Amino acid sequence: MSTDPVAPRFHQAMEVLPLAPALRVLEVGCGHGIALGLVASRLRDGCVLGIDRSEKMVAQALRRNADAVLGGRVLARTGTLAEVDLGREAFDVAFAINVSLFADDANVELSRLRERLRPGGSLFLFHEAPVAAHAKRFATQASRNLEAHGFTVRVLPAAPSRACVVGQVPG
């Protein structure tokens, strides 16, 4: 049994995300802030903004990452992707872990992400499901939704019960 408190899905995301020290990163559905801290540890001049619809989760994410918040590498805001203040600057990378919204009707959210990612920027959708068929269904539906919003899509290899769909903004 592992004593590592970080679930494997977070490690998978950190292995796949193209992080560099000066990037501006967005996490949709930041929850407790675990991924925020992992991303922030790889940033020097950049920052990661986490959003979550739960005020309690955002408060916990800010507490968990207090040093990175003080250093300006972590920001977190309460709200939905459709409505929250994302600031003025474009993002280089956006990601979500286990946010099923992207396999559903996410027209407003995907349009907003398409506008807020810089040309060449990427959206990474990680999904861990109880069974492989659910992960495959997520990948298929998320891919269709991303393509419908002008993203170039690729599905990365993943464990049978996981999916990783990447949408890139042309440019």
C-alpha positions in Angstrom: 0.0 0.0 0.0 1.3 3.4 -1.0 1.9 6.1 1.6 1.8 8.7 -1.1 -1.3 10.9 -0.6 -1.5 11.9 -4.2 -3.7 9.7 -6.3 -2.3 8.1 -9.5 -4.6 10.3 -11.7 -2.7 13.4 -10.6 0.7 11.8 -11.3 -0.6 10.9 -14.8 -1.6 14.5 -15.4 1.7 15.8 -14.3 3.5 13.4 -16.7 1.4 14.5 -19.6 1.0 18.3 -19.1 3.5 20.3 -21.1 4.6 22.5 -18.2 7.3 25.1 -18.4 8.4 27.7 -15.7 6.7 30.7 -17.3 3.4 29.3 -18.4 -0.1 30.6 -17.5 -2.2 27.5 -16.6 -5.9 27.1 -15.8 -7.4 24.2 -13.9 -11.1 23.6 -14.2 -12.5 21.9 -11.1 -9.5 22.4 -8.8 -11.2 20.7 -5.8 -8.9 20.4 -2.8 -6.0 22.0 -4.8 -3.8 18.9 -5.1 -3.0 19.5 -8.8 -2.7 23.2 -8.3 0.3 22.5 -6.0 1.9 20.0 -8.3 1.6 22.5 -11.2 2.9 25.4 -9.1 5.9 23.5 -8.1 7.0 23.5 -11.8 6.4 27.2 -12.3 8.9 29.9 -11.6 7.5 33.0 -13.4 4.1 31.6 -14.4 1.0 30.9 -12.5 -1.9 28.5 -12.2 -5.5 29.6 -11.7 -7.8 27.0 -10.2 -11.6 27.4 -10.4 -14.2 25.4 -8.7 -17.9 25.9 -8.1 -17.5 25.0 -4.4 -16.5 27.8 -2.1 -15.3 25.2 0.4 -13.0 23.5 -2.1 -11.5 26.8 -3.2 -10.8 27.8 0.4 -9.2 24.4 1.0 -7.1 24.7 -2.2 -5.9 28.2 -1.1 -4.9 26.8 2.4 -3.2 23.8 0.9 -1.1 26.0 -1.4 -0.6 29.0 0.9 3.1 29.4 0.1 2.5 29.3 -3.7 -0.4 31.8 -3.2 2.0 34.1 -1.4 4.5 33.7 -4.1 2.0 34.6 -6.8 2.1 31.2 -8.5 -1.4 30.0 -7.4 -4.7 31.8 -7.7 -8.1 30.2 -7.0 -11.6 31.5 -7.7 -15.1 30.2 -6.9 -17.5 29.9 -9.8 -18.4 28.0 -12.9 -16.3 28.1 -16.1 -19.1 29.8 -17.8 -19.1 32.7 -15.4 -15.9 33.0 -13.3 -13.5 35.9 -13.8 -10.5 34.4 -15.6 -8.5 37.6 -15.7 -7.3 39.3 -18.8 -4.3 37.3 -20.0 -4.7 34.2 -22.2 -3.7 30.8 -20.9 -1.1 28.5 -22.4 -2.5 25.3 -21.0 -5.8 24.4 -19.4 -6.7 21.1 -17.8 -9.4 19.2 -15.9 -9.3 16.0 -14.0 -12.5 14.0 -13.6 -14.8 16.9 -14.8 -17.5 15.1 -16.7 -18.9 18.4 -18.0 -16.8 18.1 -21.1 -18.5 15.0 -22.3 -21.9 16.7 -21.9 -23.4 19.8 -23.2 -20.6 22.2 -22.6 -21.1 24.7 -25.4 -20.7 27.9 -23.4 -17.7 26.5 -21.5 -15.8 25.1 -24.5 -16.4 28.4 -26.4 -15.0 30.3 -23.5 -12.0 28.1 -23.3 -11.4 28.3 -27.0 -11.3 32.1 -26.7 -9.1 32.2 -23.6 -6.4 29.8 -24.7 -3.7 31.4 -26.8 -3.2 30.2 -30.4 -1.4 26.9 -30.1 -2.6 26.4 -26.5 -4.0 23.1 -25.3 -6.8 21.8 -23.1 -6.1 18.4 -21.4 -9.1 16.4 -20.2 -8.2 13.6 -17.8 -10.9 11.2 -16.8 -10.8 8.1 -14.5 -13.8 5.9 -14.6 -14.8 2.8 -12.7 -14.8 0.7 -15.9 -13.0 0.9 -19.2 -16.2 1.4 -21.2 -17.0 4.6 -19.3 -13.5 6.0 -19.9 -13.9 5.2 -23.6 -17.3 6.8 -23.8 -15.9 10.0 -22.1 -13.1 10.1 -24.6 -15.4 9.7 -27.6 -17.9 12.3 -26.4 -15.3 14.8 -25.2 -13.5 14.5 -28.5 -16.6 15.2 -30.5 -17.4 18.3 -28.3 -13.9 19.7 -28.7 -13.9 19.2 -32.5 -17.2 20.9 -32.7 -15.6 24.0 -31.1 -12.6 24.2 -33.4 -10.0 22.3 -31.4 -7.7 19.8 -33.1 -8.1 16.7 -31.0 -6.0 13.7 -30.1 -6.6 11.0 -27.6 -3.5 9.9 -25.7 -2.9 6.3 -24.6 -4.0 5.7 -21.0 -4.8 2.8 -18.7 -8.0 1.0 -19.6 -10.2 2.8 -17.0 -8.6 6.2 -17.8 -8.9 8.7 -20.7 -6.8 11.6 -21.8 -8.2 13.8 -24.5 -6.2 16.8 -25.7 -7.7 19.7 -27.6 -5.4 22.2 -29.3 -6.3 25.7 -30.5 -5.0 26.1 -34.1 -2.3 28.6 -34.5 
